[in-house]
Amino acid sequence: MVVSLGIFIMLSHLIAVASVWLVAAVSPGPNFLMTARIAVARSRGAGLAAVCGIGIATAVWGVCGLAGVKALFLAAPWAYASLKLAGAGYLIYSGIRLIVLAEKRSAADAALPAGARAFPASRAFWIGLATSLANPRSALSVASIFAVALPAQPSLWLGAASVALMVAISVGWYACVVWLFAAEAVSNGYRKLRRTIDRVAGGLLILFGARLALERG
């Protein structure tokens, strides 16, 4: 009876974590933008490599949330500010680069058959990892989710299960995004409007970065 009650309580905590994190994962943001673009512009394999990067970044933020990084940021606000500015700088740089190279890339890819647009999986992985780690507010979000959904001092098993669940949700969601955007019909449509789409995507990344840099707290 006691064991059954313990399992029920643990499951209720995990369901709470999963519910909140699912909403956070599917909300449009830099991760969605970069994953979709890699999948549609390059290949399904490159997109899945980026998803692996996002999965590892999710695990990093989850562990940070369990380790009390929020308390660290409150105690040393300069550390949070530094990470936030670095992340904002990366997003803005990525957006500017996407806009500047949009026309050049479009012309170069147009001269190649679809299968010749090589894009190393390792590069896609690091882009996914860096983009997901670029926003230190993720650590605060995770800490807030754990504060609401988990007990004050969660067991090692419950903490590990929560982080694993978050990783599974992130990987599952973004794998679906890759599957959708790597479809031939979507890829063909993207190639026809590549310059416009890349410019819009670059502009959105710049906005994400600027918003992160200007946010208070």
C-alpha positions as CSV (number, residue, x, y, z in Angstrom):
1,M,0.0,0.0,0.0
2,V,2.8,2.4,0.9
3,V,4.7,1.5,-2.2
4,S,1.6,2.0,-4.4
5,L,1.0,5.4,-2.8
6,G,4.7,6.3,-3.4
7,I,4.5,5.3,-7.1
8,F,1.2,7.3,-7.5
9,I,2.8,10.4,-6.0
10,M,5.8,10.1,-8.2
11,L,3.7,9.7,-11.3
12,S,1.6,12.7,-10.4
13,H,4.8,14.8,-10.1
14,L,6.1,13.5,-13.5
15,I,2.7,14.2,-15.2
16,A,2.9,17.8,-13.9
17,V,6.4,18.2,-15.2
18,A,5.5,16.7,-18.5
19,S,2.4,18.9,-18.9
20,V,4.2,22.2,-18.3
21,W,7.3,21.2,-20.3
22,L,5.2,20.1,-23.3
23,V,3.7,23.6,-23.5
24,A,7.1,25.2,-23.2
25,A,8.6,22.9,-25.9
26,V,5.9,23.4,-28.5
27,S,5.9,27.2,-28.1
28,P,7.6,28.8,-31.2
29,G,11.1,30.0,-30.5
30,P,14.7,29.8,-31.8
31,N,14.9,26.0,-31.4
32,F,11.8,25.5,-33.6
33,L,13.1,28.1,-36.1
34,M,16.5,26.6,-36.5
35,T,15.4,22.9,-36.4
36,A,12.7,23.6,-39.1
37,R,15.1,25.5,-41.3
38,I,17.9,22.8,-41.1
39,A,15.4,20.1,-41.9
40,V,13.8,21.9,-44.9
41,A,17.0,23.4,-46.3
42,R,19.4,20.5,-45.8
43,S,18.1,17.0,-44.9
44,R,16.2,14.9,-42.4
45,G,19.5,13.5,-41.1
46,A,20.9,17.0,-40.4
47,G,17.6,18.0,-38.7
48,L,17.8,14.9,-36.5
49,A,21.4,15.8,-35.6
50,A,20.2,19.2,-34.5
51,V,17.5,17.6,-32.4
52,C,20.2,15.5,-30.6
53,G,21.9,18.8,-29.8
54,I,18.6,20.2,-28.4
55,G,18.2,17.0,-26.4
56,I,21.6,17.4,-24.7
57,A,20.9,21.1,-24.0
58,T,17.6,20.2,-22.4
59,A,19.4,17.7,-20.1
60,V,21.9,20.4,-19.2
61,W,19.2,22.9,-18.3
62,G,17.3,20.2,-16.4
63,V,20.4,19.3,-14.3
64,C,21.0,23.0,-13.7
65,G,17.4,23.4,-12.5
66,L,17.8,20.5,-10.1
67,A,21.2,21.9,-8.9
68,G,19.6,25.2,-7.9
69,V,21.0,27.4,-10.6
70,K,18.3,29.9,-9.9
71,A,19.7,30.5,-6.5
72,L,23.1,31.0,-8.0
73,F,21.8,33.6,-10.5
74,L,20.1,35.4,-7.7
75,A,23.3,35.4,-5.6
76,A,25.4,36.4,-8.6
77,P,23.3,38.5,-11.0
78,W,26.3,39.4,-13.0
79,A,26.7,35.7,-14.0
80,Y,23.2,35.6,-15.3
81,A,23.6,38.9,-17.1
82,S,26.8,37.7,-18.8
83,L,25.2,34.5,-20.0
84,K,22.1,36.3,-21.2
85,L,24.1,38.8,-23.2
86,A,26.3,36.0,-24.7
87,G,23.2,34.1,-25.7
88,A,21.5,37.2,-27.2
89,G,24.7,38.0,-29.1
90,Y,24.7,34.5,-30.6
91,L,21.1,34.7,-31.7
92,I,21.6,38.1,-33.2
93,Y,24.8,37.0,-35.0
94,S,23.0,33.9,-36.3
95,G,20.1,36.1,-37.6
96,I,22.4,38.6,-39.3
97,R,24.5,35.9,-40.9
98,L,21.3,34.2,-42.2
99,I,20.2,37.4,-43.8
100,V,23.5,38.4,-45.3
101,L,24.1,34.9,-46.8
102,A,20.5,34.3,-47.9
103,E,21.0,35.4,-51.5
104,K,24.5,33.9,-51.8
105,R,23.3,30.5,-50.5
106,S,20.2,30.5,-52.7
107,A,22.3,31.1,-55.8
108,A,24.8,28.4,-54.8
109,D,22.2,25.8,-54.0
110,A,20.2,26.4,-57.1
111,A,23.2,25.2,-59.2
112,L,23.3,21.9,-57.2
113,P,21.0,18.9,-57.3
114,A,19.0,18.4,-54.0
115,G,21.2,15.5,-52.9
116,A,24.4,17.5,-53.3
117,R,23.8,20.1,-50.6
118,A,26.1,18.5,-48.1
119,F,25.7,19.6,-44.5
120,P,27.8,17.8,-41.9
121,A,25.7,16.2,-39.1
122,S,28.2,17.4,-36.6
123,R,27.6,21.0,-37.7
124,A,23.9,20.6,-37.3
125,F,24.4,19.1,-33.9
126,W,26.4,22.0,-32.6
127,I,23.9,24.5,-34.1
128,G,21.1,22.8,-32.2
129,L,23.1,22.6,-29.0
130,A,24.3,26.2,-29.2
131,T,20.9,27.6,-30.1
132,S,19.2,25.7,-27.2
133,L,21.9,26.8,-24.7
134,A,21.8,30.4,-25.9
135,N,18.9,31.4,-23.7
136,P,19.8,31.1,-20.0
137,R,16.2,31.9,-19.1
138,S,15.6,28.3,-19.9
139,A,17.4,27.4,-16.6
140,L,15.1,29.7,-14.7
141,S,12.1,28.2,-16.5
142,V,13.1,24.7,-15.6
143,A,13.8,25.8,-12.0
144,S,10.3,27.3,-11.8
145,I,8.7,24.2,-13.3
146,F,10.5,22.0,-10.7
147,A,9.6,24.3,-7.9
148,V,5.9,24.0,-8.8
149,A,5.8,20.3,-9.9
150,L,8.3,18.6,-7.6
151,P,8.6,18.5,-3.8
152,A,11.1,20.8,-2.1
153,Q,13.8,18.1,-1.9
154,P,13.1,15.6,-4.7
155,S,14.7,12.2,-4.6
156,L,17.5,11.4,-7.0
157,W,15.2,9.0,-8.9
158,L,12.5,11.6,-9.2
159,G,14.9,14.3,-10.4
160,A,16.5,12.0,-12.9
161,A,13.1,10.8,-14.2
162,S,12.0,14.4,-14.6
163,V,15.0,15.4,-16.6
164,A,14.7,12.3,-18.8
165,L,11.1,13.0,-19.4
166,M,11.9,16.6,-20.5
167,V,14.5,15.3,-22.8
168,A,12.1,12.8,-24.3
169,I,9.5,15.4,-24.9
170,S,11.9,17.8,-26.5
171,V,13.4,15.2,-28.8
172,G,10.0,13.8,-29.7
173,W,8.5,17.2,-30.5
174,Y,11.5,18.4,-32.6
175,A,11.8,15.0,-34.4
176,C,8.2,15.6,-35.5
177,V,9.1,19.0,-36.7
178,V,12.0,17.6,-38.7
179,W,9.8,14.9,-40.2
180,L,7.3,17.5,-41.3
181,F,9.7,20.1,-42.7
182,A,12.0,17.6,-44.4
183,A,9.0,16.3,-46.5
184,E,9.7,16.7,-50.3
185,A,6.7,19.0,-50.8
186,V,7.8,21.4,-48.1
187,S,11.4,21.3,-49.2
188,N,10.5,22.1,-52.8
189,G,8.3,25.0,-51.6
190,Y,11.2,26.3,-49.5
191,R,13.6,26.3,-52.4
192,K,11.3,28.5,-54.4
193,L,11.0,31.1,-51.6
194,R,14.4,30.5,-50.0
195,R,15.7,34.1,-50.0
196,T,12.5,35.5,-48.5
197,I,12.2,32.7,-45.9
198,D,15.8,33.0,-44.8
199,R,15.5,36.8,-44.4
200,V,12.3,36.4,-42.3
201,A,14.0,33.7,-40.3
202,G,17.1,35.8,-39.8
203,G,14.9,38.8,-38.7
204,L,13.1,36.6,-36.2
205,L,16.4,35.4,-34.7
206,I,17.5,39.0,-34.3
207,L,14.2,39.8,-32.6
208,F,14.6,36.8,-30.2
209,G,18.1,37.9,-29.4
210,A,17.2,41.6,-28.9
211,R,14.2,40.5,-26.6
212,L,16.5,38.3,-24.6
213,A,19.1,41.1,-24.2
214,L,16.5,43.7,-23.2
215,E,14.5,41.5,-20.8
216,R,14.7,42.4,-17.1
217,G,15.4,39.7,-14.6
